[in-house]
């Protein structure tokens, strides 16, 4: 029967087809820009489109042409204008519509640029409903317009008094990027990183000016949560720059860059730095300390420039290059030699900073030894609980073994929810390949002000940590997204805040690296015999009532458990709405936690009364818990998440 079926399948010339450049990009966008997304995540496609255009502007700056870039984003339309040399006028159409066309194949013109594949602006063009490119060179202007990669206008050269440079205007295709929205927090982070890595560059975004004088030193000062244990150490060399210090927090925090590209997943340069840091500290103090004790609490940034860098994905988030240039010095020895020499010299010249590092390492060593017995017992409890209590309903893809890869890991999500009905609905409606569910038992402990000992002694926290596999750091993280899924009432808000406190207190890296989200679920279902609409707020409900006409049925969902699995699959599938948990540039985590989770104060109670966004009949004594923690609503959440 199998042979018969095979013989019935025709395979001939008509089954072979060649896609043109724009068709291939639109059919397989993930190959070019990673995931699509709606703009809620820092690495969603709309930001990759913006970055592809900006990379060209930055490469011009690096080559010494144009010190300012102007960016405007309004109503989903993006305009980027640089003041570099401009694209050669006879090649303007080609460079945005012909694959493998660009100056960056000439290593003399762009020795250490990011965009080496000749794809960047072509992907932007193909994935935009409107794309316009303008180039000004020596009093002449060339302009062309496209629609999803199709050339609509190819205008003749005209005279102009405009400054030299390139102007790109585009609007992402809303068929590809459904319900997309540009978020200022993600854009500003991207622009600041460009400025930290290119001192002297000015970027103006919607009238706001971005500029850095001290490079990675400025970056760390911005990223630091509270005061460092010693002044930031800033080291610069040929094609390498490093800034580092220690803070009073758990884990390791790194910001790594290659040729100006933020490698959010690290790579060979970050690995070489971590190794070199531990070795240099050991050698300097002549102590055989454990690497983990040396690096606990580290906050560091490293930037390297590499000829022909090799990345592990098109979106260039992880460096794979083993060498600084083809056939040249290894990345490990390049970074290791620099750190070994410059950091050791610095510590000899600055004995106070050296003493602070030594005390931090000794403190970390003591805490680790105190926790060693507890950690062993906690691991055993976690194994038993996972097997017998079924708190974690895992997805089929496991990424902490040799079979996993970064692309698959990027697709994984862990939902943390409370209650049998809610976790049951998500479990039945999830994508079992990539989505896992962790079920809470009641409200978590308020962990504010407690030590990491509580992570192992408290069963709930220990099991969350074990499920995420982050006991020994973020390298083992099993899920790219951790999504808090709680009801939109007082109890749900309370649980949400307690979980936020836990992650910010003990695993701030998760938040700072954009892994933590809040699940948005609809508050209303509005339907008639022909159509059903799910509404996430009052405005959407009113619009649905208007659209569906007379006397539609209105259902108010008071909890996740009330939403059937058949309906829930719509809310955690392609159209999932996630609110990223982010920390503002000026926010100090411990101060925020102290306000929200410390002892009750009249000021906080007044804040709750003013800002709690739940139905009036839900507000009761539970808004302020007896443990000193609070349930806050949407507006208060912004302080933590914006």
C-alpha positions in Angstrom: 0.0 0.0 0.0 2.9 2.3 0.9 4.5 1.7 -2.6 1.2 2.4 -4.3 0.8 5.7 -2.4 4.4 6.7 -3.4 3.7 6.0 -7.1 0.7 8.2 -7.1 2.8 11.3 -6.1 4.0 13.1 -9.3 7.3 14.9 -9.0 8.2 16.7 -12.2 9.4 20.1 -13.5 6.2 21.9 -12.7 6.8 21.2 -9.0 10.0 23.2 -9.0 9.6 26.9 -8.7 11.9 29.8 -8.0 10.8 32.5 -5.6 12.0 36.0 -6.3 13.7 37.9 -3.4 10.6 39.5 -1.9 8.5 36.4 -2.1 11.1 34.4 -0.3 11.4 37.0 2.5 7.6 37.2 2.9 7.3 33.4 2.9 10.1 32.8 5.4 10.5 36.0 7.4 12.0 34.1 10.3 15.1 33.5 8.2 15.7 37.2 7.9 14.3 38.9 11.0 13.7 36.1 13.5 10.2 36.2 14.8 7.4 38.5 13.8 5.5 39.5 17.0 3.4 42.6 17.9 6.1 44.8 19.4 5.7 43.6 23.0 9.1 42.0 23.0 12.4 43.7 22.6 13.4 41.3 19.8 10.1 41.4 17.9 10.4 41.9 14.1 9.3 45.5 13.9 12.4 46.5 16.0 14.6 44.3 13.8 13.3 46.3 10.8 14.2 49.6 12.5 17.6 48.2 13.5 18.4 47.1 10.0 17.9 50.6 8.7 19.8 52.2 11.7 22.7 49.8 11.2 23.4 51.4 7.9 23.4 54.9 9.5 25.8 53.8 12.2 28.2 52.2 9.7 28.3 55.6 8.0 29.1 57.3 11.3 31.8 54.7 12.1 33.4 55.4 8.7 33.5 59.1 9.7 30.5 60.4 7.8 27.6 62.1 9.6 27.4 62.6 13.3 23.6 62.8 13.7 20.7 60.5 12.9 17.1 61.6 13.1 14.3 59.0 13.9 10.6 59.7 13.9 7.9 57.1 14.6 4.2 58.1 14.5 1.2 55.9 14.0 3.3 53.0 13.0 5.2 54.8 10.3 9.0 55.1 10.7 11.3 57.7 9.2 15.1 57.5 9.6 17.4 60.2 8.2 21.2 60.2 8.4 23.7 62.7 7.1 26.4 60.3 5.8 27.5 60.1 2.2 24.2 58.9 0.8 23.8 55.8 -1.4 25.4 56.1 -4.8 22.5 57.5 -6.9 22.6 55.0 -9.7 22.2 52.1 -7.2 19.5 53.3 -4.9 16.8 50.9 -6.2 19.2 48.0 -6.4 20.5 48.2 -2.8 16.9 47.9 -1.4 15.6 45.4 -3.9 18.4 43.1 -5.0 19.7 40.4 -2.6 23.5 40.3 -2.3 23.9 44.0 -3.4 25.7 46.4 -1.1 29.0 48.1 -0.3 29.6 45.9 2.7 31.0 43.1 0.6 34.0 45.4 0.0 35.9 45.0 3.3 37.9 48.1 2.5 34.8 50.3 2.6 33.2 48.6 5.7 35.9 46.7 7.6 34.0 46.0 10.8 30.3 46.6 10.0 27.4 44.6 11.3 25.4 44.2 8.1 27.5 41.9 6.0 24.8 39.9 4.2 23.3 42.4 1.9 19.8 41.6 3.2 18.9 44.2 5.8 16.9 46.9 3.9 15.6 44.4 1.4 13.8 42.7 4.3 12.4 46.0 5.5 11.2 46.7 2.0 9.6 43.3 1.5 7.9 43.4 4.9 6.4 46.9 4.6 3.2 48.1 3.1 5.0 51.4 2.3 8.7 51.8 1.8 10.4 54.9 0.4 14.2 55.4 0.0 15.8 58.8 -0.7 19.5 59.5 -1.3 21.1 62.9 -1.5 24.6 63.3 -3.0 26.2 66.6 -3.9 23.1 68.5 -4.8 21.2 65.6 -6.4 18.3 63.6 -5.0 17.1 60.2 -6.0 13.8 58.8 -4.7 12.0 55.4 -5.1 8.8 54.0 -3.5 7.8 50.4 -3.0 4.8 48.4 -1.7 5.7 45.0 -0.1 8.8 45.0 -2.2 7.1 45.9 -5.5 8.6 49.1 -7.1 5.8 51.7 -7.5 7.8 54.8 -8.2 11.3 55.2 -9.6 11.7 59.0 -9.9 14.3 60.8 -12.0 17.2 62.6 -10.4 16.3 66.1 -9.2 18.3 69.1 -7.9 18.2 69.8 -4.2 19.8 71.9 -1.5 19.4 69.2 1.2 22.4 67.9 3.1 24.0 64.6 1.9 22.6 61.5 3.4 19.9 58.8 3.2 16.3 59.0 4.3 14.2 55.8 4.7 10.5 55.8 5.4 8.5 52.6 6.0 5.4 51.2 7.6 5.5 47.5 8.7 3.0 45.2 7.0 0.1 44.7 9.4 -0.7 41.4 7.7 2.6 40.1 8.9 2.9 42.0 12.2 -0.6 41.7 13.6 -1.8 44.5 15.8 1.8 45.8 16.1 2.7 48.7 18.3 6.1 50.4 18.7 7.0 50.8 22.3 9.1 53.7 23.4 10.9 51.6 26.1 12.3 49.2 23.5 13.2 51.9 21.0 14.9 54.0 23.5 17.0 51.0 24.8 18.1 50.3 21.2 19.0 54.0 20.6 20.9 54.3 23.9 23.0 51.2 23.0 24.0 52.8 19.7 25.1 55.9 21.5 27.0 54.1 24.3 28.9 52.2 21.6 29.5 55.3 19.4 30.6 58.3 21.5 30.2 61.5 19.5 27.0 60.2 17.8 23.7 62.0 18.4 20.4 60.4 17.7 17.2 62.5 17.9 14.1 60.4 18.4 10.7 62.2 18.2 12.5 65.3 19.5 14.4 63.6 22.3 18.2 63.7 22.2 20.4 60.6 22.8 24.1 61.0 23.3 26.9 59.4 25.4 30.3 60.8 26.3 31.8 57.9 28.3 30.6 54.8 26.4 30.2 51.6 28.4 30.8 53.5 31.6 27.6 55.5 30.9 25.8 52.2 30.0 26.6 50.6 33.4 25.7 53.7 35.4 22.3 53.6 33.7 21.8 49.9 34.2 23.0 49.8 37.8 20.2 49.2 40.3 21.5 51.2 43.3 25.1 52.0 44.1 28.0 49.7 43.0 30.2 48.1 45.6 33.2 50.0 44.1 33.6 52.6 41.3 33.0 51.2 37.8 36.2 49.9 36.2 36.4 51.2 32.6 39.1 49.6 30.3 39.6 50.5 26.6 41.9 49.0 24.0 42.2 48.5 20.3 38.9 47.0 19.2 37.8 46.2 22.8 36.1 48.1 25.6 35.0 46.8 29.0 33.2 48.2 32.0 32.6 46.2 35.2 31.7 46.3 38.9 29.9 44.3 41.5 26.6 45.0 43.1 24.7 43.6 46.1 22.4 41.3 44.1 22.3 37.7 43.0 23.3 36.3 39.6 25.4 37.8 36.8 24.5 40.7 34.5 26.1 41.2 31.1 25.7 43.6 28.2 27.8 42.4 25.3 28.2 43.9 21.8 30.0 43.0 18.5 30.6 45.8 16.0 27.8 47.8 17.7 25.4 44.9 17.6 23.8 44.0 21.0 24.4 40.3 21.4 21.5 39.6 23.8 22.3 35.9 23.9 26.1 36.5 24.4 28.4 34.3 22.5 32.1 33.6 22.3 33.2 37.1 23.3 31.0 37.0 26.4 32.1 33.5 27.3 35.8 34.5 26.9 35.2 37.6 29.2 33.6 35.5 32.0 36.4 33.0 31.9 39.1 35.7 31.8 37.5 37.6 34.7 37.6 34.6 37.0 41.2 33.7 36.0 42.5 37.3 36.4 40.9 37.7 39.9 42.3 34.3 41.0 45.8 35.1 39.7 45.8 38.6 41.2 44.9 37.4 44.7 46.7 34.1 44.3 43.5 32.3 45.5 41.8 29.3 44.0 38.3 30.7 44.4 35.3 29.2 42.5 34.4 31.1 39.4 30.8 31.4 40.6 31.8 33.1 43.8 33.9 35.6 41.8 31.2 36.4 39.3 28.2 36.5 41.7 26.8 40.1 41.6 28.9 41.1 38.6 27.5 43.8 36.3 29.6 44.1 33.2 29.6 45.3 29.6 32.0 44.2 26.8 32.2 45.5 23.3 34.5 44.0 20.6 35.1 44.8 16.9 35.6 41.8 14.7 36.4 41.4 11.0 33.7 39.3 9.3 31.8 38.3 12.4 29.9 35.0 12.3 26.6 35.0 14.2 24.5 32.0 15.1 21.3 33.5 13.6 20.3 36.2 11.0 19.2 38.5 13.8 22.8 38.5 15.2 22.0 38.0 18.8 24.7 35.4 19.6 28.3 35.6 18.3 29.8 32.3 17.0 33.2 33.6 15.8 36.1 31.7 17.3 38.6 34.2 15.9 38.9 38.0 15.9 39.4 37.9 12.1 39.5 34.9 9.7 42.8 33.0 10.4 43.8 35.4 13.2 44.0 35.5 17.0 41.4 33.4 18.8 38.6 35.3 20.6 39.5 33.5 23.8 43.1 34.8 23.8 42.2 38.2 22.5 39.8 38.9 25.3 41.8 36.9 27.9 45.1 38.7 27.2 43.4 42.2 27.4 41.6 41.4 30.7 44.6 39.6 32.2 46.8 42.6 31.5 44.5 45.6 31.9 42.4 44.5 34.9 45.4 43.2 36.8 47.2 46.5 36.2 44.1 48.4 37.4 43.8 46.4 40.6 47.5 46.9 41.4 47.0 50.7 41.0 43.6 50.8 42.9 44.0 48.8 46.1 40.6 49.9 47.6 38.8 48.5 44.6 40.8 45.3 44.8 39.9 45.0 48.5 36.2 45.5 47.7 36.3 42.7 45.1 38.0 40.4 47.6 35.4 41.0 50.3 32.6 40.5 47.8 34.1 37.1 46.7 34.6 36.0 50.3 31.0 37.0 51.1 29.7 35.0 48.1 31.8 32.0 49.1 30.5 32.0 52.6 26.8 32.3 51.5 27.3 29.5 49.0 28.7 27.2 51.6 26.0 28.0 54.1 23.4 27.2 51.4 25.1 24.0 50.1 23.2 21.6 52.4 19.9 23.4 51.9 20.4 23.3 48.1 20.9 19.6 48.0 17.8 18.9 50.0 15.8 21.4 47.8 16.9 19.6 44.6 15.6 16.3 46.0 12.3 17.9 47.0 12.0 19.5 43.6 12.5 16.2 41.8 9.8 14.5 44.0 7.4 17.3 43.7 7.7 17.5 40.0 7.1 13.8 39.7 4.3 13.4 42.1 2.5 16.7 42.4 2.5 17.5 38.7 3.0 21.2 39.5 4.9 21.6 36.2 3.3 20.4 33.0 6.3 20.7 30.7 6.4 21.2 27.0 7.8 18.6 24.7 10.9 20.5 23.7 13.7 20.3 26.4 16.4 22.9 25.9 18.9 22.3 28.7 20.4 19.3 26.9 22.6 19.0 23.9 19.7 18.6 21.5 18.3 22.1 22.1 19.1 25.1 20.0 18.6 28.9 20.4 15.9 29.2 17.7 13.8 26.5 19.4 14.4 28.0 22.9 13.2 31.4 21.7 9.8 29.8 21.0 9.2 28.4 24.6 6.9 29.9 27.2 6.2 28.9 30.8 2.8 30.1 32.2 2.7 30.6 35.9 -0.9 30.5 37.1 -2.9 29.9 40.3 -5.8 27.5 40.9 -6.8 24.2 39.4 -9.4 25.6 37.0 -7.1 28.3 35.5 -4.2 26.0 35.1 -6.5 23.3 33.7 -7.8 25.6 31.0 -4.3 26.7 30.0 -3.0 23.1 30.0 -5.8 21.9 27.8 -5.5 24.7 25.3 -1.7 25.3 25.1 0.7 24.3 22.4 2.2 21.2 24.0 5.4 21.5 22.0 6.4 25.0 23.2 4.2 26.0 26.1 4.5 24.7 29.7 2.3 25.4 32.7 3.4 25.8 36.4 0.5 25.7 38.9 0.8 27.8 42.1 -0.8 26.6 45.3 -2.3 29.7 46.9 -0.5 33.0 47.3 3.3 33.0 47.3 5.3 34.3 50.2 6.2 38.0 50.3 10.0 37.6 49.8 10.9 41.3 50.1 14.0 41.8 52.3 14.6 38.0 52.6 17.8 36.2 51.7 18.2 33.6 49.0 17.8 30.9 51.7 14.1 31.4 51.3 14.3 30.3 47.6 15.3 26.9 48.7 13.3 26.5 51.9 10.0 27.7 50.5 8.6 24.9 48.4 6.8 27.1 45.9 9.9 29.3 45.2 12.2 26.3 45.1 10.0 24.6 42.5 9.7 27.7 40.3 13.5 28.0 40.3 13.9 24.3 39.5 11.3 24.5 36.7 13.2 27.4 35.1 16.6 25.7 35.8 18.2 28.9 36.9 19.8 27.8 40.2 23.3 28.2 38.7 22.5 31.2 36.5 20.7 32.3 33.4 22.7 30.0 31.1 20.4 27.1 32.0 17.2 29.0 31.5 14.7 26.5 29.9 12.1 29.0 28.7 12.5 32.3 26.8 9.3 33.8 28.1 8.0 33.5 31.7 4.4 34.6 31.7 2.4 35.4 34.9 -1.2 34.5 34.3 -3.5 35.6 37.1 -7.0 36.9 37.4 -7.7 40.6 37.0 -9.2 41.0 40.5 -7.6 42.0 43.8 -6.3 38.5 44.6 -4.9 38.1 41.1 -3.1 41.4 41.3 -1.8 40.5 44.7 -0.3 37.2 43.4 1.1 39.0 40.4 2.9 41.5 42.6 4.3 38.8 44.9 5.7 37.0 41.9 7.2 40.2 40.5 8.8 40.8 43.9 10.3 37.3 43.9 11.9 37.7 40.4 13.1 41.2 41.0 14.6 40.3 44.4 16.4 37.1 43.4 16.6 36.9 39.6 16.6 40.5 38.3 18.5 39.2 35.2 15.2 37.7 34.0 13.5 41.0 34.1 16.4 43.0 32.7 16.8 40.6 29.8 13.2 40.7 28.8 12.0 37.3 29.9 9.1 38.2 32.2 5.6 39.1 30.9 2.0 39.5 32.1 -0.7 37.7 30.2 -3.5 39.9 29.1 -6.8 38.1 28.8 -10.2 39.5 27.7 -12.5 40.9 30.3 -15.6 40.6 28.0 -17.1 38.4 25.3 -19.6 40.1 23.1 -21.4 37.9 20.5 -24.5 37.5 18.4 -25.5 34.6 16.2 -22.9 35.5 13.5 -19.9 36.8 15.3 -18.0 36.7 18.6 -15.6 39.4 19.8 -13.3 39.3 22.8 -12.6 42.6 24.4 -9.7 43.5 26.7 -11.0 46.8 28.0 -14.2 49.0 28.1 -13.3 50.8 24.9 -13.1 47.5 22.9 -16.4 46.4 24.5 -18.1 49.6 23.3 -16.7 49.2 19.8 -17.9 45.6 19.7 -21.4 46.6 20.9 -21.6 49.2 18.1 -20.3 46.7 15.5 -22.6 43.8 16.4 -25.8 45.8 16.6 -28.9 45.1 18.6 -28.9 43.1 21.9 -25.7 41.1 21.6 -24.9 38.7 24.5 -22.3 40.1 26.9 -20.2 37.9 29.2 -17.9 39.3 31.9 -15.0 37.0 32.6 -14.3 37.3 36.3 -11.4 34.7 36.4 -9.3 32.7 34.0 -11.0 29.5 35.2 -14.3 30.8 33.7 -12.8 30.8 30.2 -13.2 27.4 28.5 -10.1 25.7 26.9 -11.7 26.1 23.4 -11.7 29.9 24.0 -8.4 30.0 25.9 -6.5 28.7 22.9 -7.3 32.0 21.0 -5.7 34.0 23.8 -2.4 32.1 24.1 -2.0 31.3 20.4 -0.9 33.5 17.5 -2.9 36.5 18.9 -1.5 36.3 22.4 -1.3 39.6 24.2 1.7 40.0 26.5 2.6 43.0 28.6 6.4 43.0 29.1 7.7 43.6 32.6 10.3 46.3 32.2 12.3 48.6 34.5 12.5 52.2 33.5 15.9 53.9 33.0 15.7 55.8 36.2 14.0 53.1 38.4 15.8 51.6 41.4 14.4 48.2 42.0 15.0 48.1 45.8 13.3 51.4 46.2 10.3 50.2 44.2 10.1 47.0 46.2 10.4 48.9 49.4 7.4 51.1 48.5 5.2 48.3 47.3 6.2 45.4 49.5 7.6 46.9 52.7 5.6 47.7 55.8 2.3 49.5 55.3 2.5 53.3 55.1 -0.2 55.9 54.8 1.4 57.1 51.5 1.1 53.7 50.0 -2.5 53.1 51.2 -3.4 56.5 49.6 -1.7 55.4 46.4 -3.7 52.2 46.3 -7.0 54.0 46.8 -6.1 56.5 44.0 -4.8 53.9 41.5 -6.4 50.5 42.0 -8.1 49.7 38.7 -10.6 46.9 39.5 -14.4 46.9 39.7 -15.6 48.7 42.8 -17.4 45.7 44.2 -14.0 43.8 44.2 -12.2 46.3 46.4 -12.2 45.0 50.0 -9.9 44.3 52.9 -7.8 42.0 50.8 -6.4 44.9 48.8 -3.9 45.3 51.6 -2.7 42.0 52.8 -1.9 41.2 56.4 1.7 40.3 55.4 2.4 43.9 54.5 2.1 43.4 50.8 -0.4 44.9 48.5 -2.5 44.1 45.4 -2.1 46.9 42.9 -3.9 47.4 39.6 -3.0 48.5 36.2 -1.7 52.0 36.8 0.4 51.0 39.8 1.8 48.2 37.7 3.2 50.7 35.2 5.6 52.0 37.8 7.2 48.5 37.9 6.7 47.5 34.3 7.1 50.6 32.2 
